[in-house]
Amino acid sequence: MRKKNSYEDSSMAKVLDALQTIRQEMNLILHRLEAIEDRIGESMTEDDERALDLAIDEHARGETISLDEARKLL
């Protein structure tokens, strides 16, 4: 088995550090999204919830177009 040199060890450590940083950033983003979802849920009226459910159903049925597609139509 080949022995790693100090450059490879250093490179691997940098990669692992970068992955750890990415994992921490992803956790922060997840917590922020959860907080946003909570705030939206608190401020939505029943009409807002029905409209959101309708929009989600329309999207699932393929009855909507993307924002990019809509911009092309303008």
Jmol script that loads the backbone (N, CA, C; Angstrom):
load data "model"
ATOM      1  N   MET A   1       0.854  -1.181   0.000  1.00  0.00           N
ATOM      2  CA  MET A   1       0.000   0.000   0.000  1.00  0.00           C
ATOM      3  C   MET A   1       0.896   1.239   0.000  1.00  0.00           C
ATOM      4  N   ARG A   2       0.536   2.218  -0.791  1.00  0.00           N
ATOM      5  CA  ARG A   2       1.310   3.436  -0.932  1.00  0.00           C
ATOM      6  C   ARG A   2       1.105   4.350   0.268  1.00  0.00           C
ATOM      7  N   LYS A   3       2.182   4.953   0.707  1.00  0.00           N
ATOM      8  CA  LYS A   3       2.117   5.872   1.851  1.00  0.00           C
ATOM      9  C   LYS A   3       1.786   7.280   1.352  1.00  0.00           C
ATOM     10  N   LYS A   4       0.869   7.971   2.033  1.00  0.00           N
ATOM     11  CA  LYS A   4       0.497   9.337   1.662  1.00  0.00           C
ATOM     12  C   LYS A   4       1.606  10.295   2.060  1.00  0.00           C
ATOM     13  N   ASN A   5       1.792  11.298   1.210  1.00  0.00           N
ATOM     14  CA  ASN A   5       2.760  12.332   1.578  1.00  0.00           C
ATOM     15  C   ASN A   5       2.046  13.470   2.287  1.00  0.00           C
ATOM     16  N   SER A   6       2.811  14.403   2.811  1.00  0.00           N
ATOM     17  CA  SER A   6       2.214  15.494   3.599  1.00  0.00           C
ATOM     18  C   SER A   6       1.305  16.373   2.747  1.00  0.00           C
ATOM     19  N   TYR A   7       1.604  16.494   1.441  1.00  0.00           N
ATOM     20  CA  TYR A   7       0.745  17.298   0.557  1.00  0.00           C
ATOM     21  C   TYR A   7      -0.634  16.668   0.443  1.00  0.00           C
ATOM     22  N   GLU A   8      -0.677  15.341   0.288  1.00  0.00           N
ATOM     23  CA  GLU A   8      -1.963  14.653   0.192  1.00  0.00           C
ATOM     24  C   GLU A   8      -2.741  14.763   1.496  1.00  0.00           C
ATOM     25  N   ASP A   9      -2.043  14.631   2.615  1.00  0.00           N
ATOM     26  CA  ASP A   9      -2.698  14.785   3.915  1.00  0.00           C
ATOM     27  C   ASP A   9      -3.264  16.187   4.063  1.00  0.00           C
ATOM     28  N   SER A  10      -2.480  17.186   3.648  1.00  0.00           N
ATOM     29  CA  SER A  10      -2.916  18.581   3.736  1.00  0.00           C
ATOM     30  C   SER A  10      -4.118  18.833   2.835  1.00  0.00           C
ATOM     31  N   SER A  11      -4.074  18.289   1.634  1.00  0.00           N
ATOM     32  CA  SER A  11      -5.188  18.453   0.690  1.00  0.00           C
ATOM     33  C   SER A  11      -6.452  17.794   1.221  1.00  0.00           C
ATOM     34  N   MET A  12      -6.308  16.615   1.775  1.00  0.00           N
ATOM     35  CA  MET A  12      -7.460  15.905   2.323  1.00  0.00           C
ATOM     36  C   MET A  12      -8.045  16.680   3.502  1.00  0.00           C
ATOM     37  N   ALA A  13      -7.183  17.234   4.334  1.00  0.00           N
ATOM     38  CA  ALA A  13      -7.654  18.016   5.479  1.00  0.00           C
ATOM     39  C   ALA A  13      -8.430  19.240   4.996  1.00  0.00           C
ATOM     40  N   LYS A  14      -7.947  19.871   3.932  1.00  0.00           N
ATOM     41  CA  LYS A  14      -8.641  21.042   3.381  1.00  0.00           C
ATOM     42  C   LYS A  14     -10.010  20.655   2.834  1.00  0.00           C
ATOM     43  N   VAL A  15     -10.079  19.527   2.158  1.00  0.00           N
ATOM     44  CA  VAL A  15     -11.352  19.051   1.617  1.00  0.00           C
ATOM     45  C   VAL A  15     -12.325  18.747   2.754  1.00  0.00           C
ATOM     46  N   LEU A  16     -11.842  18.066   3.776  1.00  0.00           N
ATOM     47  CA  LEU A  16     -12.706  17.738   4.918  1.00  0.00           C
ATOM     48  C   LEU A  16     -13.176  18.997   5.633  1.00  0.00           C
ATOM     49  N   ASP A  17     -12.293  19.982   5.775  1.00  0.00           N
ATOM     50  CA  ASP A  17     -12.691  21.257   6.384  1.00  0.00           C
ATOM     51  C   ASP A  17     -13.761  21.947   5.546  1.00  0.00           C
ATOM     52  N   ALA A  18     -13.574  21.935   4.228  1.00  0.00           N
ATOM     53  CA  ALA A  18     -14.554  22.558   3.330  1.00  0.00           C
ATOM     54  C   ALA A  18     -15.901  21.859   3.438  1.00  0.00           C
ATOM     55  N   LEU A  19     -15.880  20.532   3.485  1.00  0.00           N
ATOM     56  CA  LEU A  19     -17.135  19.781   3.625  1.00  0.00           C
ATOM     57  C   LEU A  19     -17.826  20.079   4.947  1.00  0.00           C
ATOM     58  N   GLN A  20     -17.056  20.212   6.001  1.00  0.00           N
ATOM     59  CA  GLN A  20     -17.621  20.551   7.310  1.00  0.00           C
ATOM     60  C   GLN A  20     -18.269  21.933   7.261  1.00  0.00           C
ATOM     61  N   THR A  21     -17.591  22.874   6.623  1.00  0.00           N
ATOM     62  CA  THR A  21     -18.137  24.233   6.488  1.00  0.00           C
ATOM     63  C   THR A  21     -19.428  24.213   5.685  1.00  0.00           C
ATOM     64  N   ILE A  22     -19.441  23.442   4.599  1.00  0.00           N
ATOM     65  CA  ILE A  22     -20.653  23.326   3.778  1.00  0.00           C
ATOM     66  C   ILE A  22     -21.786  22.724   4.595  1.00  0.00           C
ATOM     67  N   ARG A  23     -21.488  21.701   5.370  1.00  0.00           N
ATOM     68  CA  ARG A  23     -22.512  21.072   6.217  1.00  0.00           C
ATOM     69  C   ARG A  23     -23.080  22.075   7.219  1.00  0.00           C
ATOM     70  N   GLN A  24     -22.223  22.885   7.823  1.00  0.00           N
ATOM     71  CA  GLN A  24     -22.674  23.902   8.773  1.00  0.00           C
ATOM     72  C   GLN A  24     -23.548  24.946   8.074  1.00  0.00           C
ATOM     73  N   GLU A  25     -23.127  25.374   6.880  1.00  0.00           N
ATOM     74  CA  GLU A  25     -23.919  26.350   6.126  1.00  0.00           C
ATOM     75  C   GLU A  25     -25.280  25.771   5.744  1.00  0.00           C
ATOM     76  N   MET A  26     -25.299  24.513   5.351  1.00  0.00           N
ATOM     77  CA  MET A  26     -26.569  23.876   4.991  1.00  0.00           C
ATOM     78  C   MET A  26     -27.494  23.803   6.193  1.00  0.00           C
ATOM     79  N   ASN A  27     -26.939  23.512   7.363  1.00  0.00           N
ATOM     80  CA  ASN A  27     -27.761  23.486   8.575  1.00  0.00           C
ATOM     81  C   ASN A  27     -28.327  24.870   8.885  1.00  0.00           C
ATOM     82  N   LEU A  28     -27.511  25.905   8.708  1.00  0.00           N
ATOM     83  CA  LEU A  28     -28.004  27.271   8.912  1.00  0.00           C
ATOM     84  C   LEU A  28     -29.131  27.600   7.945  1.00  0.00           C
ATOM     85  N   ILE A  29     -28.955  27.240   6.686  1.00  0.00           N
ATOM     86  CA  ILE A  29     -29.990  27.487   5.682  1.00  0.00           C
ATOM     87  C   ILE A  29     -31.272  26.745   6.046  1.00  0.00           C
ATOM     88  N   LEU A  30     -31.132  25.495   6.470  1.00  0.00           N
ATOM     89  CA  LEU A  30     -32.301  24.710   6.868  1.00  0.00           C
ATOM     90  C   LEU A  30     -33.044  25.374   8.020  1.00  0.00           C
ATOM     91  N   HIS A  31     -32.308  25.839   9.022  1.00  0.00           N
ATOM     92  CA  HIS A  31     -32.953  26.504  10.159  1.00  0.00           C
ATOM     93  C   HIS A  31     -33.631  27.803   9.726  1.00  0.00           C
ATOM     94  N   ARG A  32     -33.003  28.533   8.830  1.00  0.00           N
ATOM     95  CA  ARG A  32     -33.619  29.770   8.329  1.00  0.00           C
ATOM     96  C   ARG A  32     -34.890  29.469   7.551  1.00  0.00           C
ATOM     97  N   LEU A  33     -34.849  28.437   6.712  1.00  0.00           N
ATOM     98  CA  LEU A  33     -36.051  28.059   5.961  1.00  0.00           C
ATOM     99  C   LEU A  33     -37.178  27.628   6.893  1.00  0.00           C
ATOM    100  N   GLU A  34     -36.840  26.880   7.916  1.00  0.00           N
ATOM    101  CA  GLU A  34     -37.861  26.461   8.880  1.00  0.00           C
ATOM    102  C   GLU A  34     -38.464  27.671   9.582  1.00  0.00           C
ATOM    103  N   ALA A  35     -37.626  28.647   9.926  1.00  0.00           N
ATOM    104  CA  ALA A  35     -38.132  29.860  10.571  1.00  0.00           C
ATOM    105  C   ALA A  35     -39.041  30.636   9.621  1.00  0.00           C
ATOM    106  N   ILE A  36     -38.657  30.701   8.352  1.00  0.00           N
ATOM    107  CA  ILE A  36     -39.493  31.393   7.364  1.00  0.00           C
ATOM    108  C   ILE A  36     -40.822  30.670   7.209  1.00  0.00           C
ATOM    109  N   GLU A  37     -40.775  29.347   7.111  1.00  0.00           N
ATOM    110  CA  GLU A  37     -42.017  28.576   7.001  1.00  0.00           C
ATOM    111  C   GLU A  37     -42.913  28.807   8.203  1.00  0.00           C
ATOM    112  N   ASP A  38     -42.337  28.850   9.380  1.00  0.00           N
ATOM    113  CA  ASP A  38     -43.123  29.115  10.587  1.00  0.00           C
ATOM    114  C   ASP A  38     -43.785  30.480  10.510  1.00  0.00           C
ATOM    115  N   ARG A  39     -43.019  31.488  10.106  1.00  0.00           N
ATOM    116  CA  ARG A  39     -43.567  32.854  10.011  1.00  0.00           C
ATOM    117  C   ARG A  39     -44.669  32.929   8.973  1.00  0.00           C
ATOM    118  N   ILE A  40     -44.464  32.293   7.837  1.00  0.00           N
ATOM    119  CA  ILE A  40     -45.490  32.303   6.789  1.00  0.00           C
ATOM    120  C   ILE A  40     -46.735  31.602   7.300  1.00  0.00           C
ATOM    121  N   GLY A  41     -46.558  30.465   7.952  1.00  0.00           N
ATOM    122  CA  GLY A  41     -47.693  29.721   8.479  1.00  0.00           C
ATOM    123  C   GLY A  41     -48.468  30.515   9.506  1.00  0.00           C
ATOM    124  N   GLU A  42     -47.764  31.314  10.311  1.00  0.00           N
ATOM    125  CA  GLU A  42     -48.432  32.121  11.332  1.00  0.00           C
ATOM    126  C   GLU A  42     -49.239  33.254  10.721  1.00  0.00           C
ATOM    127  N   SER A  43     -48.763  33.792   9.595  1.00  0.00           N
ATOM    128  CA  SER A  43     -49.415  34.976   9.048  1.00  0.00           C
ATOM    129  C   SER A  43     -50.416  34.667   7.938  1.00  0.00           C
ATOM    130  N   MET A  44     -50.520  33.397   7.541  1.00  0.00           N
ATOM    131  CA  MET A  44     -51.440  33.059   6.459  1.00  0.00           C
ATOM    132  C   MET A  44     -52.878  32.976   6.969  1.00  0.00           C
ATOM    133  N   THR A  45     -53.764  33.564   6.196  1.00  0.00           N
ATOM    134  CA  THR A  45     -55.189  33.428   6.488  1.00  0.00           C
ATOM    135  C   THR A  45     -55.686  32.136   5.850  1.00  0.00           C
ATOM    136  N   GLU A  46     -56.919  31.775   6.143  1.00  0.00           N
ATOM    137  CA  GLU A  46     -57.482  30.576   5.520  1.00  0.00           C
ATOM    138  C   GLU A  46     -57.550  30.736   4.011  1.00  0.00           C
ATOM    139  N   ASP A  47     -57.882  31.942   3.536  1.00  0.00           N
ATOM    140  CA  ASP A  47     -57.914  32.193   2.091  1.00  0.00           C
ATOM    141  C   ASP A  47     -56.534  32.007   1.473  1.00  0.00           C
ATOM    142  N   ASP A  48     -55.491  32.488   2.175  1.00  0.00           N
ATOM    143  CA  ASP A  48     -54.130  32.319   1.683  1.00  0.00           C
ATOM    144  C   ASP A  48     -53.781  30.836   1.579  1.00  0.00           C
ATOM    145  N   GLU A  49     -54.163  30.078   2.596  1.00  0.00           N
ATOM    146  CA  GLU A  49     -53.870  28.645   2.592  1.00  0.00           C
ATOM    147  C   GLU A  49     -54.588  27.939   1.455  1.00  0.00           C
ATOM    148  N   ARG A  50     -55.856  28.297   1.217  1.00  0.00           N
ATOM    149  CA  ARG A  50     -56.601  27.694   0.101  1.00  0.00           C
ATOM    150  C   ARG A  50     -55.964  28.057  -1.227  1.00  0.00           C
ATOM    151  N   ALA A  51     -55.546  29.311  -1.384  1.00  0.00           N
ATOM    152  CA  ALA A  51     -54.907  29.740  -2.629  1.00  0.00           C
ATOM    153  C   ALA A  51     -53.579  29.010  -2.837  1.00  0.00           C
ATOM    154  N   LEU A  52     -52.818  28.829  -1.781  1.00  0.00           N
ATOM    155  CA  LEU A  52     -51.554  28.105  -1.877  1.00  0.00           C
ATOM    156  C   LEU A  52     -51.799  26.649  -2.247  1.00  0.00           C
ATOM    157  N   ASP A  53     -52.768  26.015  -1.596  1.00  0.00           N
ATOM    158  CA  ASP A  53     -53.098  24.627  -1.918  1.00  0.00           C
ATOM    159  C   ASP A  53     -53.530  24.496  -3.379  1.00  0.00           C
ATOM    160  N   LEU A  54     -54.332  25.441  -3.861  1.00  0.00           N
ATOM    161  CA  LEU A  54     -54.777  25.427  -5.251  1.00  0.00           C
ATOM    162  C   LEU A  54     -53.586  25.575  -6.197  1.00  0.00           C
ATOM    163  N   ALA A  55     -52.691  26.495  -5.884  1.00  0.00           N
ATOM    164  CA  ALA A  55     -51.508  26.710  -6.727  1.00  0.00           C
ATOM    165  C   ALA A  55     -50.624  25.459  -6.754  1.00  0.00           C
ATOM    166  N   ILE A  56     -50.470  24.806  -5.620  1.00  0.00           N
ATOM    167  CA  ILE A  56     -49.664  23.582  -5.557  1.00  0.00           C
ATOM    168  C   ILE A  56     -50.318  22.484  -6.392  1.00  0.00           C
ATOM    169  N   ASP A  57     -51.642  22.360  -6.298  1.00  0.00           N
ATOM    170  CA  ASP A  57     -52.363  21.360  -7.091  1.00  0.00           C
ATOM    171  C   ASP A  57     -52.238  21.645  -8.591  1.00  0.00           C
ATOM    172  N   GLU A  58     -52.365  22.920  -8.979  1.00  0.00           N
ATOM    173  CA  GLU A  58     -52.227  23.289 -10.388  1.00  0.00           C
ATOM    174  C   GLU A  58     -50.829  22.956 -10.894  1.00  0.00           C
ATOM    175  N   HIS A  59     -49.835  23.234 -10.077  1.00  0.00           N
ATOM    176  CA  HIS A  59     -48.458  22.929 -10.466  1.00  0.00           C
ATOM    177  C   HIS A  59     -48.271  21.422 -10.625  1.00  0.00           C
ATOM    178  N   ALA A  60     -48.824  20.645  -9.705  1.00  0.00           N
ATOM    179  CA  ALA A  60     -48.697  19.186  -9.761  1.00  0.00           C
ATOM    180  C   ALA A  60     -49.354  18.617 -11.014  1.00  0.00           C
ATOM    181  N   ARG A  61     -50.431  19.259 -11.471  1.00  0.00           N
ATOM    182  CA  ARG A  61     -51.131  18.817 -12.687  1.00  0.00           C
ATOM    183  C   ARG A  61     -50.473  19.360 -13.957  1.00  0.00           C
ATOM    184  N   GLY A  62     -49.430  20.167 -13.810  1.00  0.00           N
ATOM    185  CA  GLY A  62     -48.737  20.718 -14.970  1.00  0.00           C
ATOM    186  C   GLY A  62     -49.478  21.873 -15.614  1.00  0.00           C
ATOM    187  N   GLU A  63     -50.327  22.548 -14.871  1.00  0.00           N
ATOM    188  CA  GLU A  63     -51.133  23.640 -15.406  1.00  0.00           C
ATOM    189  C   GLU A  63     -50.469  24.998 -15.240  1.00  0.00           C
ATOM    190  N   THR A  64     -49.227  25.021 -14.788  1.00  0.00           N
ATOM    191  CA  THR A  64     -48.522  26.281 -14.592  1.00  0.00           C
ATOM    192  C   THR A  64     -47.290  26.304 -15.489  1.00  0.00           C
ATOM    193  N   ILE A  65     -46.724  27.502 -15.647  1.00  0.00           N
ATOM    194  CA  ILE A  65     -45.479  27.635 -16.392  1.00  0.00           C
ATOM    195  C   ILE A  65     -44.452  28.280 -15.481  1.00  0.00           C
ATOM    196  N   SER A  66     -43.196  28.078 -15.818  1.00  0.00           N
ATOM    197  CA  SER A  66     -42.134  28.636 -14.987  1.00  0.00           C
ATOM    198  C   SER A  66     -42.049  30.144 -15.172  1.00  0.00           C
ATOM    199  N   LEU A  67     -41.413  30.807 -14.239  1.00  0.00           N
ATOM    200  CA  LEU A  67     -41.219  32.247 -14.329  1.00  0.00           C
ATOM    201  C   LEU A  67     -40.418  32.602 -15.569  1.00  0.00           C
ATOM    202  N   ASP A  68     -39.410  31.809 -15.902  1.00  0.00           N
ATOM    203  CA  ASP A  68     -38.615  32.058 -17.108  1.00  0.00           C
ATOM    204  C   ASP A  68     -39.487  31.989 -18.360  1.00  0.00           C
ATOM    205  N   GLU A  69     -40.367  30.997 -18.420  1.00  0.00           N
ATOM    206  CA  GLU A  69     -41.267  30.871 -19.568  1.00  0.00           C
ATOM    207  C   GLU A  69     -42.211  32.074 -19.646  1.00  0.00           C
ATOM    208  N   ALA A  70     -42.719  32.517 -18.509  1.00  0.00           N
ATOM    209  CA  ALA A  70     -43.625  33.659 -18.492  1.00  0.00           C
ATOM    210  C   ALA A  70     -42.900  34.918 -18.955  1.00  0.00           C
ATOM    211  N   ARG A  71     -41.654  35.088 -18.542  1.00  0.00           N
ATOM    212  CA  ARG A  71     -40.876  36.264 -18.970  1.00  0.00           C
ATOM    213  C   ARG A  71     -40.662  36.278 -20.476  1.00  0.00           C
ATOM    214  N   LYS A  72     -40.478  35.104 -21.071  1.00  0.00           N
ATOM    215  CA  LYS A  72     -40.281  35.020 -22.524  1.00  0.00           C
ATOM    216  C   LYS A  72     -41.528  35.472 -23.269  1.00  0.00           C
ATOM    217  N   LEU A  73     -42.690  35.275 -22.634  1.00  0.00           N
ATOM    218  CA  LEU A  73     -43.952  35.653 -23.272  1.00  0.00           C
ATOM    219  C   LEU A  73     -44.196  37.157 -23.254  1.00  0.00           C
ATOM    220  N   LEU A  74     -43.481  37.861 -22.391  1.00  0.00           N
ATOM    221  CA  LEU A  74     -43.683  39.311 -22.269  1.00  0.00           C
ATOM    222  C   LEU A  74     -43.003  40.072 -23.367  1.00  0.00           C
TER     223      LEU A  74
END
end "model"
wireframe off; spacefill off
backbone 0.3
color backbone group
